[in-house]
Amino acid sequence: MREKVEAALAKVRPMLQADGGDVELVEITANGIVKVRLTGRCKTCPMSKMTLRNGVERIVLKEVPQVKAVEEA
């Protein structure tokens, strides 16, 4: 599953990198929770929660149905 999640994150990365940020996978829990860390400008952006939900989580859930949620680590 890790490879599928990384592939999904790779689809989101260009959008984040265009704004000076990025995302890294921290862990995938046994119950299907993906924990990520926003880096660069995304780390301090006031819109980071929205980016996490509307961007990162939406794509990961679509690409990897086994994932239950995406949370910030």
VMD Tcl script that draws the C-alpha trace (Angstrom):
set ca {
  {0.00 0.00 0.00}
  {2.92 2.35 0.68}
  {3.83 2.41 -3.02}
  {0.25 3.31 -3.99}
  {0.15 6.14 -1.45}
  {3.52 7.46 -2.66}
  {2.22 7.37 -6.25}
  {-0.88 9.34 -5.20}
  {1.27 11.90 -3.38}
  {3.39 12.23 -6.52}
  {0.25 13.43 -8.34}
  {-0.30 16.17 -5.75}
  {3.33 17.23 -5.46}
  {3.55 19.48 -8.57}
  {0.69 21.63 -7.26}
  {2.39 22.01 -3.88}
  {5.85 22.58 -5.34}
  {4.50 25.32 -7.62}
  {3.75 27.27 -4.43}
  {7.07 26.45 -2.75}
  {5.85 23.54 -0.64}
  {5.82 19.76 -0.63}
  {4.40 16.76 1.19}
  {6.14 13.75 2.69}
  {4.70 10.47 3.86}
  {5.40 9.87 7.55}
  {3.51 6.64 8.19}
  {0.55 4.48 7.35}
  {-1.16 3.10 10.43}
  {-2.56 -0.42 10.70}
  {-6.11 0.98 10.53}
  {-5.53 2.79 7.22}
  {-4.70 6.30 8.37}
  {-2.04 8.02 6.26}
  {0.05 10.54 8.17}
  {1.84 13.18 6.12}
  {3.94 16.24 6.80}
  {3.56 19.39 4.75}
  {6.91 21.09 4.19}
  {8.27 24.32 2.76}
  {5.78 27.13 2.38}
  {2.91 24.68 2.95}
  {4.10 24.15 6.51}
  {3.30 27.72 7.57}
  {0.53 28.56 5.12}
  {-2.79 29.51 6.75}
  {-4.55 27.47 4.04}
  {-2.60 24.27 4.81}
  {-5.57 22.52 6.47}
  {-7.65 23.13 3.36}
  {-4.80 21.96 1.14}
  {-4.51 18.79 3.19}
  {-8.24 17.99 2.94}
  {-9.15 19.27 -0.52}
  {-5.92 18.36 -2.25}
  {-3.87 15.67 -0.61}
  {-6.62 13.66 1.10}
  {-8.98 13.81 -1.87}
  {-6.39 12.39 -4.26}
  {-5.08 9.74 -1.85}
  {-8.58 8.47 -1.04}
  {-9.44 8.32 -4.73}
  {-6.23 6.50 -5.70}
  {-5.98 4.16 -2.69}
  {-9.43 3.01 -1.51}
  {-7.95 1.12 1.47}
  {-6.99 4.45 3.07}
  {-9.54 5.71 5.59}
  {-8.18 9.24 6.12}
  {-5.17 11.49 5.69}
  {-3.90 13.40 8.73}
  {-1.09 15.81 9.42}
  {1.73 14.21 11.40}
}
mol new
graphics top color blue
foreach p $ca { graphics top sphere $p radius 0.5 }
foreach p [lrange $ca 0 end-1] q [lrange $ca 1 end] { graphics top cylinder $p $q radius 0.2 }
display resetview
